[in-house]
């Protein structure tokens, strides 16, 4: 039995009101972009669903790409026939016989959305089920825990028969809730935070801080691979901003306030990211912080650090445990890259006893001194001006640098 369509379903909450048409349009664009290599596919929309007409294309290959498209709640491969009893029964039997391992139990779940169809949903359960049972001697009905649930969806334009419902990521279609900047460190947490933000409809541009000569080319390659993986999930090119942070970081390290180094560094990063956001039309900053995980992620620390910017700080992981984050990273395919032992600037100049309860007024006083004595604000602006941008896509073997060079040291 050859599937001829895929039914795409999406959550009603994400599609209500005047935004529904915009969401559907964006989801269709994302599907078409992700499936561009399958030339025979056509698309249609009906009754709050999207349909992919396979036209002979391989369902399994297409399903691998569809399952990661944001906004999709579930999808099913279906056999579509005219809404007539005998055609429905023939298709149902064909689908059951096509299952690789013959099941021992099943049930039929019919839904008559087209009310002019001459049989009710309950009647169709019996009419289709009896037809299948007569043809398959070893099959029995189990209405509570069947091995196969054979679904029959009767619409006016066609009847759809299927036995599989595949979960999608849910959320909102990519880019329907605006743009934000993602602080991408190269660790485990920030790529997971990026995926969660994209799932809620955000378009992201990633920001990574490097400190040559203290950080290496391998650290760069690690971050590029993580950004490319996020690009796969978005289905769109992703801009990675590579910020030279050496001068800023060494200046902060000379402040004589070792316990506050992490606090000062994070606040500087947020100021630079805010400037990049203004230049690139972003309206928020996404971070991979998890409450209490490290010294800079106590509630007091996050409060003091967050006051460095007026942009909304979005923290998708804030209430997750480390193991929960690791589980997500493994599922997304970022974990193996994140744990590669290549240093980033966040591991440099770490004090033995970082402050977990920094005082905002004192921190601002230290920053004022550094600005007066070391031109801190000018260093931040120079870091913004010297930032390089790579445009990454999942398919590209090598990124393209905005300055025409694939080097940033």
C-alpha positions, -999 to 999 in steps of 0.1 A, spaced: 0 0 0 15 33 -11 8 64 10 -3 93 -12 -5 122 13 8 135 46 -17 153 69 0 181 89 -18 191 121 -9 221 143 -20 232 178 -51 253 179 -37 276 206 -8 286 183 -32 293 154 -61 313 169 -73 347 158 -61 370 131 -26 354 132 -38 321 119 -33 329 83 2 342 89 12 312 109 -1 288 82 17 307 55 50 306 74 47 269 81 40 262 45 71 282 35 92 262 60 79 229 47 86 239 11 121 251 20 130 219 39 115 196 12 129 215 -18 148 185 -30 116 165 -35 104 180 -68 72 160 -72 56 172 -39 26 195 -40 8 212 -12 -28 221 -2 -47 235 27 -81 226 40 -100 228 73 -72 240 95 -47 214 81 -19 213 56 -16 184 32 15 173 14 7 153 -18 35 128 -22 30 121 -59 52 90 -56 80 105 -35 94 84 -6 74 90 26 102 78 50 127 103 36 102 131 38 90 122 73 126 126 86 125 163 76 89 170 85 93 159 121 115 188 130 95 217 115 84 240 143 46 246 147 37 210 137 18 192 164 15 158 147 14 144 112 3 112 96 9 94 63 -25 86 48 -42 67 20 -69 89 5 -99 76 -14 -134 88 -24 -157 90 6 -176 58 -3 -180 28 19 -164 1 -4 -134 23 -13 -128 30 24 -130 -7 33 -107 -17 5 -81 9 15 -84 0 52 -77 -37 44 -49 -28 21 -32 -7 48 -36 -34 74 -20 -60 51 9 -36 43 20 -34 79 54 -52 80 47 -73 111 11 -86 111 -5 -74 143 -25 -96 167 -50 -69 177 -65 -38 163 -95 -14 165 -111 10 141 -116 47 151 -138 64 125 -146 101 125 -173 114 102 -165 151 98 -187 152 66 -222 148 81 -238 139 48 -219 107 47 -246 80 51 -230 61 80 -223 74 115 -188 71 131 -200 41 152 -214 23 122 -182 28 103 -162 13 131 -182 -19 127 -184 -19 89 -147 -14 84 -136 -36 113 -158 -65 102 -144 -63 66 -108 -64 79 -116 -93 103 -131 -114 76 -99 -111 55 -73 -116 83 -80 -148 102 -54 -142 130 -66 -107 139 -87 -98 169 -103 -67 182 -90 -50 213 -107 -16 220 -85 -8 250 -49 -15 241 -47 -25 204 -14 -30 186 -28 -10 157 -54 17 158 -68 21 123 -82 56 118 -107 67 92 -112 104 88 -142 111 65 -142 146 49 -163 158 21 -134 159 -4 -120 125 6 -117 98 32 -83 94 48 -72 61 62 -41 58 84 -26 40 114 3 62 125 4 96 143 39 111 145 47 138 170 62 171 157 80 197 179 49 218 184 53 255 193 51 283 167 63 284 131 98 297 128 102 335 129 65 343 137 74 358 171 102 381 161 140 380 164 164 376 193 201 372 199 214 339 213 245 339 235 262 307 222 291 297 244 300 263 230 288 245 261 258 221 266 232 246 277 231 274 251 223 253 220 194 237 239 182 272 249 184 282 213 163 253 201 137 261 227 136 297 217 132 288 180 104 264 189 85 294 203 87 312 170 118 332 174 143 338 146 178 338 162 212 353 155 240 337 176 267 357 194 299 340 205 328 357 224 363 346 218 396 356 234 426 350 210 453 338 218 437 322 248 411 304 227 418 282 197 407 275 162 392 242 175 369 262 198 357 282 168 350 251 148 330 237 177 308 268 179 303 268 142 291 232 143 266 240 170 253 270 151 250 249 120 230 223 139 206 251 151 203 262 115 191 227 106 162 230 130 153 265 119 154 255 82 170 289 75 205 304 74 218 315 108 241 344 114 269 338 139 285 369 153 321 363 164 330 390 190 367 396 199 367 398 237 404 397 246 409 434 254 377 436 274 384 404 293 419 413 302 408 448 313 382 433 336 408 409 350 430 439 360 402 455 381 415 439 413 380 425 420 386 388 414 353 375 429 334 399 406 352 389 373 323 366 361 297 392 370 316 420 352 323 398 322 287 387 318 275 423 320 300 434 294 287 406 271 252 417 275 261 453 266 279 442 235 250 419 225 225 447 231 244 468 206 244 440 181 207 435 186 200 471 178 221 469 146 203 437 135 167 444 144 165 420 174 143 426 204 155 402 230 185 381 243 184 344 248 207 328 273 213 292 286 212 300 323 197 275 347 190 287 382 216 278 408 238 258 383 269 280 388 279 311 408 268 335 381 233 319 380 221 325 415 191 347 416 210 376 429 238 372 403 212 370 375 195 401 388 227 421 389 240 408 355 206 413 338 205 450 347 232 457 322 206 456 294 171 469 289 163 442 264 142 413 276 163 384 288 148 351 278 160 320 298 143 289 285 163 266 308 160 285 340 140 259 359 156 228 344 181 205 361 214 197 344 204 161 335 172 174 319 193 198 298 218 170 289 189 147 278 176 175 255 211 181 241 215 144 233 181 144 216 190 174 195 224 160 185 244 188 201 257 171 232 287 153 215 299 186 201 293 206 232 315 183 254 345 185 231 374 197 253 381 230 236 382 261 258 361 292 254 365 326 269 340 318 297 366 294 313 393 320 314 403 340 345 379 320 367 384 331 404 387 305 432 357 320 450 333 338 426 307 361 442 273 345 444 257 376 459 272 406 440 261 441 451 248 461 422 260 495 434 295 482 440 296 465 406 285 497 389 312 516 409 339 492 396 326 496 361 327 534 365 363 532 376 373 509 347 356 533 323 374 562 337 408 545 340 407 520 311 381 534 287 359 503 292 330 518 272 353 524 242 366 488 244 330 475 243 323 496 212 355 485 195 345 449 202 312 456 184 329 472 155 354 444 151 328 416 152 328 393 122 297 375 109 294 340 95 263 329 76 257 293 83 234 267 67 231 230 74 243 220 39 273 243 36 306 224 42 323 257 51 308 290 64 312 323 46 327 352 65 312 387 61 347 401 56 355 376 29 377 355 51 370 323 69 393 333 97 386 354 127 419 354 147 
